[in-house]
Amino acid sequence: MSNAAIDFYLDFVSPYAYLASLRIDEMAARHDRDVAWRPIMLGAVFKVVGTEPIVNYPLKGPYAERDLARSARQLGIEIRLPEGFPHATLAAARGFYWLTDADPGKAKPFARAFFATYFQEGRNATPAEDTAKVAASVGVDEAAFLDAVQDVAIKDRLKAETSAAMDRGVFGAPFMFVDGEPFWGSDRLDQVERWIETGGW
Amino acid sequence: MSNAAIDFYLDFVSPYAYLASLRIDEMAARHDRDVAWRPIMLGAVFKVVGTEPIVNYPLKGPYAERDLARSARQLGIEIRLPEGFPHATLAAARGFYWLTDADPGKAKPFARAFFATYFQEGRNATPAEDTAKVAASVGVDEAAFLDAVQDVAIKDRLKAETSAAMDRGVFGAPFMFVDGEPFWGSDRLDQVERWIETGGW
């Protein structure tokens, strides 16, 4: 049996990615798997696919908010969309990749803290200065974080990850790969677990 | 506790509606509920919402075919998309509504037979003459069926059902309402059942 990591593609603005983030590492750990979190720029992906954020569509948008709240309550949490949702989450995505190299132990704690700020507090922490404060709350140097998210190499890293994701077929978030098999949506996590348990069907 | 019927909106061209159709009546029966099948014209709905059939989108289309096959295999079946998929399924939708009045006991058997022809045999039975033959296979008079699907009142009924569905927020298929609560997608059937069991959360 493979023990390869699960690739977990996300955008910090995706509430369904947030829901998946609350369960995926624990699920993977039950099967001795790691989870590689991979932020991407969903806006750039949507341009290629020809889609829009779900909240922009008539009928579909209002349903999505209801489905989201209901799916969150099923997990025992309340979800709050910050005023002006959706925002661009470049600083969070770039900062995450910087941390994976500079201080890997803080990457996921930062990511979880950002998700919690955005979707539990319902606070728009997407401006770089606010994102840096979220990083500081998990022990990251605020000034170094602010420098990093303006670093050309880090900016390029995020672009490259987004492009590579699309090369693999990623068109939304959350998007997971398990042993090469693609799964889209937080509502596919049970299938992901079953795929791991059975080796596929 | 309510025993109101579950409204089940579908288009006979939707493979996910087909998957839901294989489970929804049995699930509902476990909870003493009926299921009211309500065909709609998804093409007309998509125009209003600004979306397209999922197979038309780059990246999303190929994934959908894979996800569909995988979800079908999980239910123990193989699914086949007829050559030229997706087709307009007007005759099937109109014929269904005609049967609900003319010979209600044959409406769901016809619907199931049509789904099976289209997605199990993988045969495009959408031309009215072919749809009528499917109806004949469950004991419906073929000539009467062909007349009915050209009847203005029946055509108007399908338009009215589609319009009423959108008024309730329907933007895709399958789409279910349980005691007023909307659920989109065959992957929400477990939530639908839990909603019935718990009265909502």
Interface residues (C-beta under 8 A of the other chain):
Chain A: V48 V49 G50 T51 Y57 P58 L59 K60 P62 Y63 R66 D67 R70 S71 R73 Q74 M166 G169 V170 F171 G172 P182 F183 W184 G185 D187 R188 Q191 R194 W201
Chain B: V48 V49 G50 T51 Y57 P58 L59 K60 P62 Y63 R66 D67 R70 S71 R73 Q74 M166 G169 V170 F171 G172 P182 F183 W184 G185 D187 R188 Q191 R194 W201
